[in-house]
């Protein structure tokens, strides 16, 4: 079970959180073409190593935030609010 | 009655209390032991070695160890509903009245029919069932064989009654967790505690001490017991230290989370009131000291499984810890010095040491312990090995050979003590993703480095000499405290013991024997040296493959005594080094953990939370059967005396269309939205337009996922210029809230919108039927006439019933298709509101209705539901709501719902079905001609179906290919499962009042 550092509440047990997928995706603008939407909805990288992802502190402060997690080791390298960059453990 | 004597009990010594005799029975025979015994030590005190039959060959087996590594002594504890299979007799503390039985034998332990397997063993080589049961080809025969194999396999019997005990989980945090309370662990715990760290120390036994229990060693020039008492006292006096007995660390997880299982009451006949049987600890440690000790390994030779064959450390433990002689005349077989200490202990206890066969040459026997044994007159045979054991149900003698050649010499004995060296218990270190390193001197794997904050100390890191163990324990405790941010205390003290000079170990895994003789590597799974050789010849070169092919290292002991021997033999077969073979993966749990401990209190009704509406008690009091709707309980219907549930639901549904009904809709998700940009936000998340919604009005909306499929539906009302309230479906309330929070926090933080779930804060009921307004008119403080409060109006009001005044939100919306209102009140007023509305409606024939009638009413109206119709594969257009999609704006899911595949005319579209005769079967598929040869092309499926009490016919909703173009066609609804087929007529999904006039009156 991971220990996840919520930027607002501090480190908490994984059971308090909900996984939210790839944090590097950017929602296309409304007038984006079909390829842009296709990429946003369906295409995901499956990196071996550091991965930037979204988590929701669903049984806590109910804030979404970003986590950089090493998919090989489960090491949590960094976490940040959605509007701030992740620093440390560069992917 | 009980046999009065314990013939193998020593007059003194060991940690048992000879003043407290305990009666127990094994296979129906009564015996006596003492408080402080394990079941194994009490059996040995009574001379019982034969305790079980082996898994595959049903060979007689005895107690081998005194610890958690026991492969053979697995018994069934008979305690009624508390019966437990595969209990290790070496770990089970004796209690008054304990009843145990041997396993895997019939009709009796000493005469077992299954032992025929042993005589037929050429038929059962490694992987025999992969070879034997492959004919005739095809899965049918394998399934028959499997049935028989499964019945023949297995050891004990699982309990058949519900578990009467309860189990609990605890979450704990500490700076330093020390696993193992032996000399290294105690030294580490004291060192860390003196630095100020919060320490947790756990040990699987009933008392701390580990290898020091009963040992003759001296520490700081005093008996080890003195040191032990001082360290335990020091830790017990420290308020920041938690000491856990009977607690095994079984799993090491991410970020230093360690799972412990505490056997709180397994040493008692049954747990005292309010005490859990076991407790599972989730410990998040700053750093961990692994002081889990080492496990001795055996040596394979012919007949090394006869009862009376033990590991030397096990035999010694019974003498020193329990005051029991495991035999009268012992032969030792060793390749290292530690066995000599065991031999001395047995010798001092009066056991005749008939021989010590040491594989090493005389020159290696210069250590202090062999010298002492020699001086005590024990016959030592250097360069020798046991080649074969004699006996049937108990070892009667062994054949000794000189490894240099020559004839065998028979030596009579009733006990054989083996020592093939020591394997550090690296399991948890390896689970922490720690790397292991092969140590040539120890001929085994030792901890190297871990990416997690764990350090091994003492025997767990390969230190076997007490002075080194203590030094490493202190150092590890200080290192762990430092790693957790503490400064090394100036008062740190080290303890010392005299180093004992030892000769080197000489690796020896097996003794060659004649063909056909069984030399066991893995006692529990009956894996022999020949099995490993065969597997290697057949190409199983990976240790992981070898394990699965031969079952080496599986079972309840997970190969604690056998793994290293097995992989060393594989290395020899393959002609590679042991590190090249490597180890199998160590996975949790280190020892068996009960499912009860894993579940904790989350069992039975507590497996997940239950949500009750404010009107729950009323429903139950009025005869409703409550159904699960997600975590909620909802009433199915309210049957009257002598009425079936179906009849009740039909009566309720009919009454809504003729008079008026009331249904509890508190379970709908409710989300308050406030802010300047709510209308813009709603425009983006719903397919229809929201910037045109006036204050005091509500609107139905549909949400899509980004891929264009329908996600959820519901209504949103505008209560004020910047204040809205959204409802969601019951099952999707959490998902919708999460979706909105994601959009507002991650994608569109610039929008001024705040979303708050208020599902729990409001109780809600829907009042539906032609008489709804008459019921309400006498009850609410506002004018509810059609002109003052038209369809889709929203407003605050008060319910006035006698002295009762309840603040309420009133919504004029309809799910049933009748004139209807939803009344939302603060949750504390829910039941009062419900009863007030029913009282006001009594004169108009009001009846409460449940979810079954609600479902019938919505099917009659052709309303879709998330789940049956909006099943994650349907678009808004599929569900007939294409016109709802506003062309004037963008919304989530709109771009991708325009994909050609999602707009093709042959897509499955929502239609209504009317049975021509009979009733539409459950889970039916739609076909044109059921007489067609299989596979019959499926045109669609029935998504919802019911008997319509208002139409007097069976109806349904269906998703049908090109459905809208098929109105008027006749198809068949077929269910191969129910063997039913019914002719159905296709039409529009709405069966009643398609113009919607009733709800606008």
Interface residues (C-beta under 8 A of the other chain):
Chain A: X1 X2 X3 X13 X18 X20 X27 X30 X31 X32 X34 X37 X38 X40 X41 X42 X54 X56 X58 X62 X63 X64 X73 X74 X75 X76 X82 X83
Chain B: X171 X253 X254 X255 X257 X282 X284 X433 X451 X706 X707 X738 X741 X742 X745 X746 X747 X749 X890 X895 X896 X899
